[in-house]
Amino acid sequence: MAVPNLTSILKRILKAPTAPFHEYHVRAEIEALLKDCPNVKLKRDKFGNLMATYKSGKSKSSPTWVLGAHMDHPAFVKKPNSKKSEWDFLGGVPQDLVDAGVKRGLRSKPTGAIATWNFPTQISFEKIEATACDDLIGCAVIVATFWELASLNLSTTCHAVFTRAEEVGFLGAWHLAQKWPFGKNDVFLSIETSRPVNGAVMGSGPVVRVGDRMSVFDSEGVAVLMTTAKEQGIRVQRCLLDAGACEATAVQAAGYRAVGVSVPLGNYHNLDANKEIAPEYVMMNDVRSLIDLLKALVATKHDGIGERTIRERVEVRMEEYGPHLKAAAKLFK
């Protein structure tokens, strides 16, 4: 069995062109990469999201995790039903900045119904640079994590979902949440690349998100992420990344527990410090640390890492201080 290394996984996924509603090239690469991965089964839902389950043995992490990343990135798509060569740019970039990028000759030649910005994929020991790191890095991280789990034949169960149309309003994640195919107590973990704000620094490890611009995430899930990182000696950051929003917000809004973790991203949505179109980039050590964190996370029982939930802590305290509560109650008249 030939195990793909991280660099080969990154190259294959990052070089695949993608756009909202046109994620088929990326999905095909992910399916090809995971097709022969031991203990992994793939399926698609009716929206076109790709789901994967790693299952080996009877052991499960607690909670069971659903790793999520989206397969699209802001790009040009042909206007529906247009007889002319007319294009819409889908994704959160101001139109005047898009027009300036086109004027500079940065738009690629069309690949079928889509066109992207035209930047090379460059991968070194320190840095990963590409047209679209958001969120193809997240997709590559999940694929690499599953292969590492399989190579170790780790006894655990976890799920993953690669979603469509995130850049236009979490459409794939919302469909997933409405038809939730996993356990009701499973926790969704949005894996993103995000602009570093509020103290987050590129190269200082993945960011465990307290929340995003729209919502605050599950506190117990955040605690498990932080404790796992501490126990395993994995460098992470804990921040509120509120310069944008991620799919954890959509899943949480549908009634399921959700948290988020991000790789700090340079030139978010292809805009550099001068608001000019440029390639996105991330640091390699942040990506490797995130894979290590996910590997440890899905193999760890929550009750075995020395961290009580908030409910458990309060209940222990109530019992511990019961005599004081009872004694003081007599003085309330």
N, C-alpha and C positions, 0 to 999 in steps of 0.2 A: 504494500500500500504506500503510494507516494503522498507524503504529507506536505501540503503547500506551506511555505514559510510566509511570514508577515509581509515581506516585501512583495512577493508575487501576488498575494491577495490584494494588497493595496493597488498595485499596478493595474490588475485586471478590473477592479471596480472603479477606480478613479478615472480610468481612460474611457469608460462607457458614457456616452452622451445621455443626458437626462433632462427632463422638464416636467412641470406639473401636468399630470394626466398622461405623460409619455415616458413612463418609467420602465418600459419593457426591456430595454437594453441592459439596464442595471439588474433587473430581476432575473434575466437569463444568465448573467454572470454569477449571481449568488446561487441560483439553482445548480449551475454547473459545478461550482466550487463545493457545494454541500452534498451533491448527488451521491458520492462515494464515501461520505464521512460516516464512520461506524456509529451506531446507536442514534442516528438522526433520521427523522421522517419529515417530509415536506408536504404541504398542501396549500392551495390557494382558496381564498374566500370569494364571494360573489362580487366584491368590489375590486378584486384584483390584488389585494394585499397578499403577501407571501408569509406563511406561517411555518415555523420549524419547531420540532420538539426533540430535545436530547433526553434519552431515557436509558439508564443502565442500572440494573439491580433494583432493589426495592427501597433504597434509601432516598430521602428527599431533604432538601434544605427546608428550613422553617424561618420565614414563609417560603412558599414556592414562587419563584420569580418569573416574570414575563418581560424579557428584554425587548425594547422597541427602538427602531431607527427608521427614518423615512428615506425613500429612494429618489425623491425629486430635489431640484434646485432651481432657483430663478433662471429662466431662459426664454427664448423666443419659440413660439408655436404658430403654425399656420392658422389663420382665422377660419373657423368652421364655415363650410359652404361657400367659401370665397373662390371665385374663378381666377382671380388675379393672385399674384405672389404677394399677399398681404400678411403681415405678422403682428401678433400680439406679444408683448412681453409680460409673462406671468410671474409674479413674485414681488416681494416688497422692496422695490428700487424705484426712486422718483424718475418720472419719464424724461425729464431734462438731462439727467445723468446717463440714462440709457441711450438717449439720442447722441450725446457727446461721445459715448463709447463707440457707437456705430460710425460716427463721423471720423473717428480715429482709425477705423478699419479693423476693429477688434472682434467683430462678429464673425463666427466661423461660417464656412460653407454649409448649407443645409444637409442634415442627415435625415432624409425622408421629410417628416412633418415638423422637425425641430431644428433649431440652430442655437449654439451656445457661444459663450465667449471663447476666444481661441488662445489658450495658454497651454504650455507643455506640462506634463506631469513629471515632477522632479522629486526623487526620494533619496535622502542621504541619512547618515547616521544620526544627524541632529534635527533635520527638518523635513517636512513633507509639504510640497507646494503643488497646487493643481487648480484647474478651473473651478471645481466644486468639491470642497472638503465637507461642506454642510449639505447633506448629512451622510455623504458617502463614507466618510471616516467612521461614523457610527455603524454603518452596515458592515464595513470591513472588520471592525472591532468584534462584532458579534460572530462573524464567520471564523475569525482567528480564535476566539474563545471556544467555540464549539469544537474546532479541530484540536485544541489543546486538551479539552476535556476527554475527547475520544482517544487521543494519544496516550493519556494517562489511564484510560479505561476507568475513569472516576465514577463511582457509584452515586448517582444523583439523578434528579429529574428537573429540567427547567425548559422554559419555552422562549420563543423569540417571534417577533413579527416585524416584517419589513413593509412599511406602509406607503401609500400613494397620496399625492396631492396635499402634503402638509403645508407647503408654502402659500397656498391660497385659503387656508383656514382649517387645518386639521381634518380634512374630509375623510381620509383613510382611517385615521385613529378614531374618529367619531363613529364611523360604520362599525369598526371593530368593537367598540364599547357597547354599541346598541345590540350587537349579536354576540356578546362576550362568550367565546368558546372555551374559556378556562375555568378553573375553580373560583367560586365566589370570594374566597379569601386569598387568592393569589394576588401578588402585588406587581403592578406595572412599573417598570423602570425605564424611563425615557433616556436614551443615550444620544446626546447631541454634541455639536460643536457650537460654542457660544462666545460672543464678545465678552472679554474679561472686564468686569466692572466691580465696584465696591470692594476693592482690595484683591481681587483675583489676579494672578500673574501667570503669564505664559511660561512654561518650563518648570513650574512648581507643583505639578501633579494635577490630576483631574479634579474638577470642582463638584463636590456634593452640594446640590442645590437645595437651599431652604425653601425656595419658591421661584416664581418667575414674575413677569410684569402683571399677570392676571390672577394668580392664586398662590397660596401657601400650601406646601406639600405635606404628606403624612409624616407626622413627627416621629412615630415609632420606626417607620421605614428609614428615615434619615439617621436615627440613632443606630440602627443595625448596620448601615453603611459605614458610619464613622467608627463604630466599635470593631467591625471587621478589619478596616484599614489599620486601626491601632494595633490589634492583636497580631496582624500579619506583617507589621512594619512597612506598610505601603504609604507613601507620602501623598496626601490629598489636601485639598482646601475646602473650607465650608463657607459658602457665601450665598447671598441673595443675588441672583443674576436677573435683574429686572430690566435689562435693555431689550429683552424680547420675551417671547413665550414659547413653550414647548408642548409636546403631546401629552405630558403628564396632566396638564390642565384639562385637556379634553376628556381623558379617561376618568379623571377624578370627578368632573362635572356630571358624568354619567353614573356615578355612584360607586366606583371602585377605588381601592387604595392605590395611590400612585406617588412616585418620587422621581427625581431626576438627577443625572450626573452628566457633566459636560467636559469636553476637551476644550481648553481655551483656544480661541480662533482669531487669527489675524486677517484683516481685510474682509470683515463680515459682509456677506452678500456682494463680494467683489468690489467693495469700495475702500480705497486706502485713506490715509489721513487727509489727503487733499480732495477727497470726494471724487476721485477719478477711478475708472474701472481698472482692476488689477487682480492677479491671482490670489486665491485664499491660501492660508498656510497654517499649520499646526506644528508643535514640537514632538519629535519622535518619542522622547522619554515620557511625555504625558500619555501618549497612546499606549505604550508598553505597560505603564503603571495601571491604566484603566483595565487592560486585559487581565493583569494580575489580580486586581480588585474583584472583577467579575468572576474569575475562576474561584477565588476564595469564597465569594458571596454565595454562589449557588451550591457550594459543597459544605456549608456551615449550618448547623442547627442553631437557631436563635437562642435556645436555652442552654447551649454549650459554650457560649462565648462571654459569659460573665456579665451580661447586661440585662437588667430587668426592664420590662415595659413600665410606662408611667402608672398604669393601673396596678401592676404588681408592687411597685414601690409604695404607692399610697396605701394599699391594703396591708402591707407589712408594717408600715408606720402606725396604721390604725390599731393593729394588734399590739404593737410594741408599747404604744402610749395609752392603751385602753384604761389602765388604772388611773392615770392622770386625768383623762377625760371624765371618768366616772366621779372622781373626787371633786373636780372643779364644778361639775354639774350641780352639786349640792349648794353651791354659793350663788347660783343664778336663781334669783327669786323675783 
